[in-house]
Structure formats: C-alpha cells, structure tokens
Amino acid sequence: MSLYDFFGGFRRVVVGKELKSSSASEHKLSKLAALAMLSSDALSSVAYGTEQIVVVLMVAGAVAIWFSIPIAVCVLILLFSLVLSYRQIIRAYPGGGGAYRVSSENLGTGAGLVSGGALLVDYMLTVAVSVAAGAEAIISAFPVLEHHQVAISIFIIILITVLNLRGVRESAGFLIVPVYLFVVITFCMICFGFFKIATGQVPFHATAAVGTAIPAVGVALLLKSFSSGSASLTGVEAISNAVPFFKEPRAKNAAKTLTIMGLILGFFFFGITFLNYWYGIVPEEKMTVLAQVNREIFGGKNILFYIMQFATAMILAVAANTGFSAFPMLSFNLAKDKFMPHMFKERGARLGYSNGIITLAAGAAILVVMFHGKVESLIPLYSIGVFVPFTLSQSGMVVHWYRQNRRNFLLRSIPNIVGAIISATIVVIMIVFRLPHIWPFFVIMPIIIAIFLKIKKHYQNVAEQLRLREPKPSHIYAGNTVIVLIGNVTNVDLGAINYARSIGDYIVALHVDNSENPEKDAEVREEFSENFPDIRYVRVPATTSRSIIKPIVKSVKRISETSHKYNHTTTVLVPQFIPNKPWKRVLHNQSAVRIKYVLANYEDVIISSYNYHLKR
C-alpha cells in the first residue's frame, strides 16, 4: 500500500466517502438547517453579551447596572437596522460575499480588502471566542475543570473541524439538536422568569431603580459599555456570506432565515438583560451572569439548571460552526478575485472548501493558546473585527441604492444609513476607549492587505507571462543532454541509465565523492566503467560540509551551459527507489527530494525522476 493510499484510507474513515460533484445540489440547506448552522454564533452571543455590558458598568459600582436596560435598547435598534440592511444585501448580492462583495463593488477594492481581511480574522476570533465561552460554561457547571480551559477549547475545535470536513449537510444535521435545545430551554427560562415576576413570586431585587442618578457614570463609561454589549451582534452578517449554501430560492430563504434569527436574538438578549437587572445579579469569578440568571429562575442547581448549562455550552461550542461556514465562502470569493491562493477555490472530497476549513481551525487554535482561552481578552478584537466591515458594508449599500435610483434612494437606504452611523460610532468608541486592547487589529490589517495585493500581483504577472500573443516560431533543439545522478552502481542506476539512453542524445553520469571514504569512490568509478563503458563519468569532489547539493548544482549549471552551446536541452534524471511500505520511507534519507527542489529554481534545467519500486 502506498503512502497516498494510506492517507486516503485514513481520510475516508475520518471525513467520509468522496462525493460526486453532481450531488452538490442535494447538499444545500433548508431554512431549518441553515438557522442551526449559520445562526449559532449570533444566538450564542447572548451567553456573554449582557455580561460584557455589566462588567464595564461595574467600574462605577453595582448601582450602575440599571444602565444596562437603555444600553440594551440601543443594541436592539442597531440589530434591527442590521437585519434590514443584510436582508437587502442578500437580495442585491445572492452570490454571497457579504460585506466584502458590497464594499468592493461600491466603495472600491481597498474598502473591499479591509472588509474581507477584517472578516477573515473575525471568523477566526468567532471560533476562538465561541469555544472559549463554551469551555467557561462547562467550567461553571463543573469547577473541577477550571485549569483545563485551553485543552477543552482545542478539543472542541478539532471536533468541529472534522465535522465540517464531512460536509455541509452532515454538519447542519449535527447542529440542529444543540441549537434548538438552546433556543427552547432559553425561551422557557426567559418566559418562566417573566411569569414569576408578573405573578409576584420574585420581588424587585435590582441594585438601583431605573433613572437613579449615579455621579460616577459618565458618557465615556456608557459608550464603552455599549460597544462591549454590541458584541452580541457578531455573526449577524454570516448568513449574507453563505447564501449559496441555501436551497432555491436561495435569496428568499436566506432573508427569511436572517429575520427569524434577528427576532430570536433580540428577544433573548433583552430578556436576559432585563432579568439580570431585576434579580440584581452582579458578575462572579467562577460563574457567568447567564448561569446566575439560570440558577435564580430555576431555583438552584437542579436538573433544569444543568440542562440550561449543557445547552449553553453546546451552542457556544457549535457557534464556532458559523465561522466554519462563512470563512471558506469568503476565502473562495477572495480567491476568485485572485487576492488569496487558488487552493481556497477547490472543493474537498465532501464538496466543502476543505483548505478554508483547515486554515480557520489552525488560526483559531493559535488564538486560543495566545490568549489562554480567556473570553474577555478576545472580545475587544472580536468586536472591532466585525464592526469595521459592518460600517463599510452599510456605507456601500447607501452607494448601491444611490447608483440604482438617485431620486428615491434615501427611503431604501435609511436602514443602511442608521446602521453605518451606529457601527462607525462603535468603531470610534473602541479606538478611543479600547485601543490598548484592540491595537493588534491595526497591526495585522495592513499586513493582511499587503499579502492580498502581493498575491494579486503574482497572479497578474503569471497571466501576463503565460498569455499567448502573436504566434512565434518554436525553437527547435538539436538534441538532449541527460545528466544522471549516480550514487552506488545498483539496479536503480542501471534502470536510470537505460531510460536516459531512450530520451537523450548525450548522457553524463554525475557522482559526488564521499570525502570520508575515497576507497569506496574509486570502487564506484571502476564498477561504473565496467558496466557502462560508453557513458561519460563525471566525478565531483565533495565539499567540506559533506553536502551533495551544492556540488551537484554547480556541476549541472556548468554542463547545462556547455550543452546550450550545442543547442541541446538539459535534463537532470534523479534515480530513487520506492519502498513497498509507506512507513519504510522514513528509514531512508530524502536527498532526491531536496535535489529536485533546489534544481527546480533553474529555468534552463528540466528535472525528471526515475522510480525503482522495491518488492519487499
């Protein structure tokens, strides 16, 4: 069995049997499945959105928690405008691409690359934040796991990566249970909490009544709290990026799914924020705010508490799947425009964009390790990474409507104008008040954009050099000089020499001496002369570093220059034997691979291999 067959078999076990391209339409998503697959990130953010608001307000003391109510209302206004705006984007750009496509076509390539680069990083952060928050939810229920947060997070990333490599439909099928379990149990918890308040079972325990004057609370603190709470809206754009995943009619189904997600998210976010305020809950070190709300409403750590914590941990873990759905599609669109390597356009065995999935998983794992799996450390970068594209996409849609109908564009663009203003305000707030936490974003983005432009330039240069212009007469060579690299005189060399005779007019055997064993070199030369008296034998002294690469390259260049004088092509034939088992390859050096890699950099040299297959 070859190494290729070995890894092919392993891949089939882990990923599944290869699917035919013609079955792609069978693996599109219904609204029910898409809501599970593409909304888990946005819906799961209610697990930490309220907490982020309250943590900031606690700087002024527990009495400041009442400000979470008006801040939540402002977040809902932003959510409403974003949902309306992204419904418009879905209809205007049904091919997917979301903020990247809108920004590129309406604001220019530069704005598009900023959106695309920011979202690529943000989807990695989506995965990192989601799995880290999921690990925190698990630790809230089982404190004994407190010191294993990073390991739990990495394990979840690996699990979801394998799941996504198996394909869109299987991924969505797996996600339906945890997502809808979370939706049902959270809905029941909030409704039960409101019921207990309405029936007088729970008296008013808030730390301060709404409207209480608190001198320590200034505009700066409120703006900072609002920007933190707006992290609950990350993931809203994911559906617009993944419209091609939907069943026909794609745009209509995607728009409906986005609306449903927005309604659920708005109800959950405001409900949890209000209940947290009413119960007077303040953040604790080893228990999240949502876990405390859960404990208060269900009356302690009973079976319902653990079901809610389990559902929260599950949706936070699978919320990473939104990134796994959107990142490959965005990478595909960037690669299609030649800003990312073409490998991101290729579908894997299960019709998913496997290279994008693996890249995302690697990036997210690095972020988890770098930030030690701490959600509060990741959130600021997470927020700036999504609100920059929000601002650009909303602004781009205003331009889009203006170009379509200059007379009535204002009416259509109201949601976009509101969304752009609020999103831009959040970006400014974060720059002013959170710069120590978000400065890496402004270092990474120029690097990413420079890479995009460099890749684009490379593809342009390749196309320019490969493009056929006026027909030119092909150069006709008089012959072919074949250089055969010789080690010891073996069956491999015999086969290589015989093959060289079939393709070459002039053959040179090139041997690098072993400085530590001159007797062996003399023996090789004598044996070669006996077996191949008609072949020129060139002996090259070894270097002091005992490397065979440099003397081979130097000799090949010299012979190549001579052969060109006689109008010959130059072919270097590298003999190598192939063991009958993949594991046996590690027992032999890989000098042939290194030689071919180095010689490939010389444009006047053709590299060829002669493989001798061992039977046992």
C-alpha positions in Angstrom: 0.0 0.0 0.0 1.4 3.4 -1.0 1.6 6.4 1.3 -1.2 8.0 -0.8 -3.4 5.0 -0.3 -2.7 5.0 3.4 -3.7 8.7 3.9 -6.6 8.2 1.5 -8.0 5.4 3.7 -7.5 7.5 6.8 -9.3 10.4 5.2 -12.3 8.2 4.3 -12.6 7.0 7.8 -12.5 10.5 9.4 -14.1 12.6 6.6 -16.2 10.1 4.8 -16.5 8.7 1.3 -15.8 11.1 -1.6 -19.0 12.7 -3.1 -19.6 13.4 -6.7 -19.7 17.0 -7.9 -23.1 16.3 -9.4 -24.6 15.7 -6.0 -23.8 19.3 -4.8 -27.4 20.4 -5.1 -28.5 17.6 -2.8 -26.3 19.1 0.0 -27.9 22.6 0.1 -29.6 23.8 3.3 -33.2 24.2 4.2 -34.2 27.2 6.4 -34.4 24.9 9.5 -30.9 23.5 8.9 -29.5 26.9 7.9 -30.8 28.5 11.1 -28.9 25.9 13.1 -25.7 26.1 11.1 -25.4 29.9 10.4 -27.2 31.5 13.4 -25.4 29.7 16.2 -22.8 32.4 16.5 -25.3 35.2 16.8 -27.7 33.3 19.1 -24.9 32.1 21.4 -23.6 35.6 21.9 -26.5 36.2 24.4 -24.4 33.9 26.8 -21.8 36.7 27.2 -23.4 39.9 25.7 -25.2 41.0 28.8 -22.2 40.1 31.0 -19.9 42.3 28.9 -22.2 45.3 29.5 -22.5 44.7 33.2 -18.7 44.1 33.7 -18.0 47.5 32.2 -20.7 49.2 34.3 -19.4 47.6 37.5 -16.5 50.1 37.4 -19.0 52.6 38.8 -20.4 50.1 41.2 -23.3 47.6 41.3 -25.8 50.5 41.4 -24.9 51.3 37.8 -26.3 48.1 36.5 -29.6 49.8 35.7 -27.9 51.5 32.7 -27.8 48.0 31.1 -31.5 48.5 30.2 -31.2 51.6 28.0 -27.9 50.2 26.6 -29.8 47.0 25.6 -32.4 49.1 23.8 -29.7 50.8 21.8 -28.2 47.5 20.9 -31.7 46.3 19.7 -32.0 49.4 17.5 -28.7 48.5 15.9 -29.8 44.9 15.5 -33.0 46.0 13.8 -31.1 48.2 11.3 -28.5 45.5 10.6 -31.2 42.8 9.9 -33.0 45.1 7.5 -29.7 46.0 5.8 -28.4 42.5 5.4 -31.8 41.4 4.0 -31.1 44.0 1.3 -27.6 42.7 0.8 -28.8 39.1 0.4 -31.3 40.2 -2.3 -28.8 42.5 -4.1 -25.8 40.0 -3.9 -27.3 36.5 -3.9 -23.9 35.0 -4.8 -22.6 35.5 -1.3 -19.6 37.5 -0.3 -21.5 39.8 2.1 -19.5 42.8 3.3 -16.5 42.0 1.1 -18.6 42.0 -2.1 -20.7 45.0 -1.2 -17.6 47.1 -0.2 -15.6 46.1 -3.2 -18.3 46.9 -5.8 -19.5 50.2 -4.2 -16.6 51.7 -2.3 -13.6 50.3 -4.2 -11.0 47.5 -4.0 -9.3 49.0 -0.9 -12.5 49.0 1.2 -13.3 45.5 0.0 -10.0 44.2 1.1 -10.3 45.9 4.5 -13.7 44.2 4.9 -12.5 40.9 3.7 -9.4 40.9 5.8 -11.2 42.0 8.9 -13.8 39.3 8.5 -11.2 36.6 7.9 -9.6 37.5 11.2 -13.0 37.9 12.9 -14.2 34.4 11.8 -11.0 33.0 13.5 -12.0 35.0 16.6 -15.6 33.7 16.2 -14.3 30.2 16.6 -11.9 31.1 19.4 -14.4 33.1 21.4 -17.2 30.5 20.9 -15.1 27.5 22.1 -13.6 29.5 24.9 -17.0 30.6 26.1 -18.3 27.1 25.7 -15.4 25.9 27.9 -16.3 28.6 30.5 -19.9 27.3 30.6 -18.7 23.8 31.2 -16.4 25.0 34.0 -19.3 27.0 35.5 -21.2 23.7 35.9 -18.1 21.6 36.8 -15.5 23.9 38.6 -13.1 21.0 38.9 -12.1 21.6 35.2 -11.1 25.2 35.9 -7.4 24.7 34.8 -8.2 22.8 31.6 -10.0 25.6 29.6 -7.4 25.7 26.8 -7.4 21.9 26.4 -11.2 21.8 26.3 -11.3 24.6 23.7 -8.7 22.9 21.4 -10.6 19.6 21.6 -13.9 21.4 20.6 -12.1 23.0 17.6 -10.8 19.6 16.4 -14.2 18.1 16.8 -16.0 20.8 14.8 -13.2 20.8 12.1 -13.7 17.1 11.5 -17.5 17.6 11.4 -17.2 20.3 8.8 -14.8 18.3 6.7 -17.5 15.7 6.4 -19.7 18.2 4.6 -22.4 20.9 4.9 -25.4 18.6 5.3 -23.8 16.4 8.0 -22.6 19.4 9.8 -26.0 21.1 9.8 -27.7 17.8 10.9 -25.4 17.5 13.9 -26.0 21.2 14.9 -29.8 21.1 14.8 -30.1 19.3 18.2 -27.8 21.6 20.3 -29.0 24.9 18.7 -32.7 24.1 19.0 -32.2 22.7 22.5 -30.7 26.0 23.5 -33.4 28.0 21.8 -36.2 26.0 23.5 -34.6 26.0 27.0 -33.6 29.7 26.9 -37.1 30.7 25.7 -38.6 28.7 28.5 -36.2 30.2 31.1 -37.0 33.8 30.0 -40.7 33.2 29.8 -40.7 31.5 33.2 -38.7 34.4 34.7 -41.2 36.9 33.3 -44.1 34.8 34.6 -42.6 34.7 38.1 -42.1 38.5 38.1 -45.7 39.1 36.7 -47.2 36.9 39.4 -45.2 38.5 42.2 -43.2 35.4 43.0 -40.0 37.4 42.7 -39.8 40.8 44.3 -37.7 43.6 42.9 -34.1 42.9 43.7 -32.3 45.4 41.4 -29.3 47.2 42.8 -30.9 50.5 41.8 -34.1 51.7 40.1 -34.0 52.8 36.5 -33.3 56.5 36.4 -31.2 56.7 39.6 -28.6 59.4 39.4 -25.1 58.0 39.7 -22.3 60.6 39.5 -19.6 58.0 38.8 -21.3 57.1 35.5 -20.1 59.3 32.6 -20.6 59.3 28.9 -17.3 57.5 28.4 -18.3 54.6 30.6 -21.7 54.3 28.8 -20.2 54.3 25.4 -17.6 51.7 26.4 -20.4 49.5 27.8 -22.4 49.9 24.7 -19.5 48.9 22.5 -18.9 45.8 24.6 -22.6 44.9 24.6 -22.7 45.2 20.8 -20.5 42.1 20.6 -23.9 40.3 20.9 -24.4 41.3 17.2 -21.4 39.5 15.9 -22.4 36.8 13.5 -25.4 38.7 12.1 -23.6 39.0 8.7 -22.8 35.3 8.4 -26.0 34.4 6.5 -25.3 37.1 3.8 -21.9 35.5 3.3 -23.3 32.0 2.8 -26.3 32.5 0.6 -25.0 29.9 -1.9 -25.5 27.2 0.8 -29.3 27.6 0.7 -31.8 25.7 -1.3 -33.6 27.5 -4.1 -34.9 30.2 -4.0 -31.7 31.0 -2.2 -32.1 34.7 -1.6 -35.6 34.4 -0.3 -34.8 31.5 2.1 -31.7 33.3 3.3 -33.6 36.5 4.0 -36.3 34.7 6.0 -33.7 32.8 8.0 -32.0 36.1 8.8 -35.3 37.6 10.0 -36.1 34.6 12.3 -32.6 34.8 13.7 -32.9 38.5 14.4 -36.2 38.1 16.2 -34.9 35.3 18.4 -31.6 37.1 19.2 -33.4 40.3 20.1 -35.9 38.6 22.4 -33.1 36.6 24.1 -30.7 39.5 24.5 -33.2 41.9 26.0 -34.9 39.2 28.1 -31.7 38.1 29.8 -30.5 41.7 30.3 -33.8 42.6 32.0 -33.9 39.5 34.2 -30.3 40.1 35.2 -31.3 43.7 36.2 -34.4 42.6 38.1 -32.7 39.9 40.1 -29.8 42.3 41.0 -27.2 39.9 39.7 -23.5 41.0 39.7 -20.6 39.2 37.9 -18.9 36.4 39.8 -15.5 35.0 39.1 -16.4 31.3 38.7 -20.0 31.6 37.4 -21.2 33.5 34.3 -24.0 36.0 34.5 -26.2 33.8 32.4 -25.5 30.9 34.8 -26.6 33.0 37.7 -29.8 34.1 36.0 -30.4 30.4 35.2 -29.8 29.4 38.8 -32.2 32.2 40.2 -35.1 31.4 37.8 -35.0 27.6 38.1 -34.4 27.8 41.9 -30.9 26.5 42.4 -28.6 23.9 40.8 -31.3 21.4 39.8 -31.8 19.4 36.7 -33.2 22.4 34.8 -30.1 24.4 35.7 -27.8 21.7 34.4 -29.8 21.3 31.2 -29.6 25.0 30.6 -25.8 25.0 31.2 -25.4 22.0 29.0 -27.4 23.6 26.2 -25.4 26.9 26.6 -22.1 25.0 26.5 -23.2 23.1 23.4 -24.4 26.2 21.4 -21.3 28.1 22.4 -19.2 25.2 21.2 -21.1 24.8 17.9 -21.3 28.6 17.4 -17.8 28.2 16.1 -19.5 26.5 13.2 -20.7 29.8 11.8 -17.1 30.7 11.3 -16.5 27.4 9.6 -19.4 28.1 7.2 -18.6 31.7 6.4 -14.8 31.7 6.4 -14.5 29.2 3.5 -17.0 31.1 1.4 -15.3 34.4 2.0 -11.9 32.8 1.2 -13.5 31.4 -2.0 -14.7 34.9 -3.1 -11.3 36.4 -2.3 -9.5 33.6 -4.2 -11.9 34.0 -7.1 -10.7 37.7 -7.3 -7.1 36.5 -7.0 -6.4 38.0 -3.6 -6.0 34.6 -2.0 -4.3 31.4 -3.2 -6.4 29.4 -5.7 -6.4 26.4 -3.4 -9.2 28.1 -1.5 -11.4 27.7 -4.5 -11.0 23.9 -4.5 -13.7 21.7 -3.0 -12.7 18.7 -0.9 -13.9 15.1 -1.0 -17.2 16.1 0.7 -17.8 19.1 -1.6 -16.8 21.6 1.2 -13.9 24.1 0.9 -11.5 22.0 2.9 -8.5 24.3 2.7 -10.5 27.2 4.2 -11.8 24.9 7.0 -8.4 23.7 8.0 -6.8 27.2 7.8 -9.6 28.6 10.0 -9.1 25.8 12.6 -5.4 26.4 12.8 -5.8 30.2 13.2 -8.5 29.8 15.9 -6.3 27.3 17.8 -3.4 29.7 17.8 -5.6 32.5 19.1 -6.9 30.3 21.9 -3.4 29.4 23.0 -2.2 33.0 22.7 -5.0 34.4 24.8 -5.1 31.4 27.2 -8.8 30.8 26.3 -10.0 34.0 28.1 -13.2 35.4 26.5 -12.8 38.9 28.0 -9.3 39.1 26.3 -10.7 38.1 22.9 -14.0 40.1 22.9 -12.5 43.6 22.0 -10.6 42.3 19.0 -13.7 40.3 18.1 -15.9 43.4 18.1 -13.6 45.7 16.1 -13.1 42.9 13.6 -16.9 42.8 12.8 -17.9 46.5 13.2 -15.4 47.7 10.6 -17.0 45.5 7.9 -20.4 46.5 9.3 -19.6 50.1 8.7 -18.2 49.6 5.2 -21.0 47.3 4.1 -23.7 49.7 5.3 -22.0 52.6 3.6 -21.6 50.5 0.5 -25.3 49.8 0.4 -26.1 53.5 0.5 -23.9 54.0 -2.6 -25.6 51.0 -4.2 -29.0 52.4 -3.8 -27.8 55.9 -4.9 -26.5 54.4 -8.2 -29.7 52.4 -8.8 -32.2 55.2 -8.2 -30.9 58.6 -7.3 -34.4 60.1 -6.8 -35.7 57.6 -4.2 -32.5 56.1 -2.9 -32.9 57.8 0.6 -36.0 55.8 1.5 -34.4 52.5 0.7 -31.1 53.4 2.4 -32.5 54.5 5.8 -31.6 51.2 7.5 -28.1 51.3 5.9 -27.6 54.9 7.0 -28.6 54.2 10.6 -26.5 51.0 10.6 -23.5 52.8 9.2 -23.7 55.7 11.6 -24.1 53.4 14.7 -21.4 51.0 13.5 -19.0 53.8 12.8 -19.7 55.3 16.2 -18.8 51.9 17.8 -15.6 51.8 15.9 -14.6 55.3 17.0 -15.6 54.4 20.7 -13.4 51.4 20.6 -10.5 53.3 19.1 -10.8 56.0 21.8 -11.5 53.8 24.8 -10.3 50.3 24.0 -7.1 51.0 22.0 -4.9 49.1 24.5 -7.0 46.0 23.8 -7.5 46.3 20.0 -4.2 47.7 18.8 -3.1 44.3 17.3 -6.0 44.7 14.8 -4.3 47.8 13.3 -1.0 46.0 13.0 -2.5 42.8 11.5 -4.7 44.5 8.9 -2.0 46.3 6.9 -0.1 43.0 6.8 -3.1 41.1 5.5 -3.9 43.7 2.9 -0.3 43.8 1.7 -0.4 40.0 1.4 -3.6 40.3 -0.6 -2.1 42.8 -3.0 1.1 40.7 -3.3 -0.9 37.6 -4.3 -2.9 39.6 -6.8 0.3 41.0 -8.4 1.7 37.5 -8.6 -1.4 36.2 -10.5 -1.3 39.2 -12.8 2.4 38.5 -13.6 1.7 34.8 -14.2 -1.2 35.6 -16.5 0.9 38.2 -18.4 3.8 35.8 -18.9 1.6 32.8 -19.9 -0.8 34.7 -22.3 -0.4 33.8 -26.0 0.2 36.8 -28.2 1.5 36.8 -31.8 2.4 33.3 -32.9 6.2 32.9 -32.8 8.2 30.0 -34.3 9.1 27.5 -31.7 12.8 27.0 -31.1 14.0 23.6 -32.4 16.7 21.9 -30.3 19.4 19.7 -31.9 19.4 17.2 -29.1 19.0 16.5 -25.4 21.8 16.2 -22.8 20.8 13.9 -19.9 22.6 14.1 -16.6 22.0 11.0 -14.4 22.9 11.4 -10.7 24.8 8.3 -9.6 25.4 7.1 -6.0 26.4 3.4 -5.9 26.1 1.3 -9.0 22.8 -0.6 -8.4 19.7 -1.8 -10.3 18.3 1.7 -9.8 21.2 3.3 -11.7 21.0 0.6 -14.4 17.4 1.4 -15.0 18.0 5.1 -14.9 20.9 4.9 -17.5 18.8 2.7 -19.8 15.9 5.2 -19.6 18.3 8.1 -20.2 19.5 6.4 -23.4 15.9 6.4 -24.6 15.4 10.1 -24.2 18.9 11.6 -24.6 21.5 12.2 -27.3 24.3 12.7 -24.9 24.5 11.2 -21.4 26.6 12.2 -18.4 26.8 10.2 -15.2 27.4 12.6 -12.3 28.8 11.3 -9.0 29.7 13.2 -5.8 32.7 11.8 -4.0 32.5 10.8 -0.3 35.3 12.7 1.4 35.3 10.3 4.3 35.6 7.1 2.1 37.8 7.7 -1.0 38.3 3.9 -1.5 34.5 3.5 -1.9 34.5 6.3 -4.6 37.3 4.5 -6.6 35.3 1.3 -6.4 32.2 3.0 -7.7 34.1 4.6 -10.6 35.7 1.2 -11.6 32.3 -0.6 -11.4 30.6 2.1 -13.5 33.3 1.9 -16.2 32.8 -1.9 -16.4 29.0 -1.7 -16.8 28.7 1.5 -18.8 31.9 2.0 -20.9 30.1 4.2 -23.4 28.8 6.7 -20.8 30.8 9.7 -19.7 31.5 9.6 -15.9 32.0 12.9 -14.1 33.4 12.8 -10.6 32.7 15.8 -8.4 34.7 16.4 -5.2 32.6 16.6 -2.0 32.5 19.9 -0.1 33.9 20.3 3.4 30.3 20.5 4.7 29.6 17.0 3.2 26.6 18.4 1.4 26.0 16.9 -2.0 23.5 19.6 -3.1 26.0 22.4 -3.8 28.5 20.4 -5.9 25.6 18.8 -7.9 24.0 22.2 -8.6 27.4 23.7 -9.6 28.2 20.8 -12.0 24.7 20.8 -13.5 25.0 24.5 -14.3 28.4 24.0 -15.9 27.2 21.1 -18.0 24.0 23.0 -18.9 25.9 26.0 -20.2 28.1 23.7 -22.4 25.0 21.8 -23.8 23.4 25.1 -24.7 26.3 25.9 -26.9 25.5 22.8 -28.9 21.7 23.7 -28.9 20.8 20.9 -26.5 18.2 20.8 -23.8 19.5 19.7 -20.4 17.6 17.1 -18.4 18.6 16.0 -14.9 17.4 12.5 -14.1 17.2 11.7 -10.4 17.1 7.9 -9.6 15.3 6.9 -6.5 13.9 3.6 -5.1 10.4 3.4 -3.6 9.9 1.0 -0.6 6.9 -1.3 -0.8 5.5 0.1 2.5 4.9 3.7 3.4 6.5 3.5 6.8 9.8 2.3 5.4 10.3 5.6 3.7 11.4 7.3 7.0 14.3 4.8 7.1 15.9 6.4 4.1 17.1 9.9 3.5 15.2 12.2 1.2 18.1 13.6 -0.7 16.3 13.1 -4.0 13.5 15.4 -2.9 15.9 18.1 -1.8 17.9 17.9 -5.0 14.8 18.3 -7.2 13.6 21.2 -5.0 16.8 23.2 -5.5 17.3 22.4 -9.2 13.7 23.5 -9.9 14.8 27.1 -9.4 16.9 27.0 -12.6 14.9 27.8 -15.7 17.2 26.1 -18.2 17.1 22.7 -16.5 14.4 20.0 -16.8 14.0 17.8 -13.7 12.9 14.2 -14.1 12.6 11.2 -11.8 13.3 7.5 -12.3 11.5 5.4 -9.7 12.6 1.9 -9.0 9.9 0.1 -6.9 11.1 -2.5 -4.3 9.1 -5.7 -4.0 9.8 -6.5 -0.3 
